[in-house]
Amino acid sequence: MTGAHPGRVVVVGASAAGLAAVETLRRDGYDGSLTLVGAEKHLPYDRPPLSKQVLSGSWPVERTALRGQADLDALDVDLRLGVPAAALSVAARSVTLADGAELAYDGLVLATGVRPRRLVPAGTHGVHVLRDLEDAVALRERLGPGRRLVVVGAGFLGTEVAAAALTLGAAVTVVEPAPVPLAHLVGQQVGAHLARTHRDRGVDLRTGTAVAEIVAADGRVTGVRLADGTRLPADDVLVAIGSTPNTEWLRGSGLRVADGIECDEHCAAAPGVYAAGDVARWPNPLFGTPMRIEHRTNAAEQGMAAARNLLHPGEARPFAPVPYFWSDQYDVKFQAYGVLRGSSQARVVEGDLADGRFLVAYRTGERLTGVLGAGIPPRTLRGWRTAVADRTAWEEALSVP
Ligand SMILES: Cc1cc2nc3c(=O)[nH]c(=O)nc-3n(C[C@H](O)[C@H](O)[C@H](O)COP(=O)(O)OP(=O)(O)OC[C@H]3O[C@@H](n4cnc5c(N)ncnc54)[C@H](O)[C@@H]3O)c2cc1C
């Protein structure tokens, strides 16, 4: 395959990463056969608005579409939607779909994402997770004045939903086992700031306590029981306790899978096989550490990188991004560049946590490794992003006036 383009490319997973891969292949001149396989019946749509604009009702669901049918037609893609891939043989270079179809490939991109972890099996009325359009619509329909929502887990998803639900008039309780929400990710100070923000608005945020049981009667949720025995009544419960990579179908494929599809720094999992987005784990050379990133921008960037390396393996480039994410909570936009998790120091370098407009820099070893801003202009943030990308020493980064 080196030099000449592959004749048949299959992309599995029809969301942000898979779409970026398909579009990049065509943009870069690939004119062979191209198949996009997606478990969901929808054309690719965007997930971040599900916990924000769709949940709060400010967007109709149609606005989440990433592309229309005409755009996909123009790409000359054989779309297989509503049918998951069921098996892969790397040795035979073949993907088997759940409907029995066999797709032989010369090049393959895997972009199957993640799914929510659950506390109880799906089916109890009023117990929700939030990953796809149907989840968002189901939750949206249940929220409003007089409704009681308990959110299990105060991560970014849980806190965004708490903000949207409160805005819709629901009474919201959030239960989080950690003493400070999100502290493992953004540090104690920012975590405490987020906790204050939610409490000030009226969220009943219970930290340092875990949900022991989701309580239901006649197949309908009635509330949760906490580890200390407290019972919290609820009309609805959202379980937002993290995700699991969609890799079960790869068992026996010949690929290495351990909390994601293991790739090299070129996003290659095997010759001709690449992975991208939430499901991919790869060593990011910029930070010298393996990563699996569940961020929207990374899905698109990695989809592009995987497609390029698949097309031009002789000139394959390491995928070395500065991770980026944002989160909208009430009227504040949080944005972060780099790696914040596991940092040894976090320092406010601009603004003030108390007034809600601030920038925090994160240090790992002797380097600036990340930065998080709330209500900070994009231009300021971009400067810090460059400092992270340039592997700037901590002291030097902080000495800039
Ligand atoms: C509610 C919500 C809010 C978010 N908000 C933000 C945010 O504010 N900022 C941010 O940076 N990120 C956010 N994210 C994360 C972001 O949406 C993800 O990082 C991004 O969607 C990942 O794209 P992906 O293509 O890798 O995977 P996914 O979007 O998970 O897509 C994978 C696709 O593959 C399909 N699939 C799975 N298994 C198979 C199979 N065997 N065969 C075929 N298809 C399969 C799935 O059905 C799915 O459609 C949010 C996510 C959610 C759910």
The ligand as a Gaussian input file, in Angstrom:
#p B3LYP/6-31G(d) Opt

LIG

0 1
 C      -23.569000      15.194000      26.135000
 C      -22.146000      15.406000      25.734000
 C      -21.563000      16.667000      25.848000
 C      -20.235000      16.882000      25.478000
 N      -19.720000      18.140000      25.600000
 C      -18.430000      18.350000      25.236000
 C      -17.854000      19.648000      25.345000
 O      -18.503000      20.591000      25.798000
 N      -16.562000      19.823000      24.941000
 C      -15.817000      18.793000      24.456000
 O      -14.646000      18.981000      24.121000
 N      -16.348000      17.550000      24.330000
 C      -17.625000      17.306000      24.721000
 N      -18.161000      16.042000      24.584000
 C      -17.323000      14.951000      24.069000
 C      -17.395000      14.855000      22.540000
 O      -18.725000      14.875000      22.127000
 C      -16.698000      13.568000      22.112000
 O      -15.345000      13.699000      22.433000
 C      -16.878000      13.266000      20.618000
 O      -18.217000      13.061000      20.319000
 C      -16.074000      12.031000      20.243000
 O      -16.297000      11.732000      18.910000
 P      -15.999000      10.266000      18.356000
 O      -16.374000      10.320000      16.915000
 O      -14.650000       9.837000      18.750000
 O      -16.973000       9.289000      19.163000
 P      -18.542000       9.285000      19.326000
 O      -19.114000      10.649000      19.187000
 O      -18.811000       8.508000      20.567000
 O      -19.037000       8.446000      18.072000
 C      -18.788000       7.093000      17.920000
 C      -19.860000       6.534000      16.988000
 O      -19.546000       5.198000      16.699000
 C      -20.713000       4.429000      16.774000
 N      -20.354000       3.025000      17.053000
 C      -20.023000       2.462000      18.232000
 N      -19.751000       1.160000      18.068000
 C      -19.908000       0.901000      16.753000
 C      -19.765000      -0.252000      15.955000
 N      -19.397000      -1.431000      16.481000
 N      -20.021000      -0.150000      14.636000
 C      -20.375000       1.038000      14.085000
 N      -20.521000       2.165000      14.793000
 C      -20.282000       2.093000      16.108000
 C      -21.501000       5.068000      17.888000
 O      -22.862000       4.732000      17.781000
 C      -21.235000       6.539000      17.631000
 O      -22.163000       7.108000      16.760000
 C      -19.481000      15.803000      24.967000
 C      -20.047000      14.532000      24.877000
 C      -21.359000      14.326000      25.251000
 C      -21.971000      12.947000      25.152000

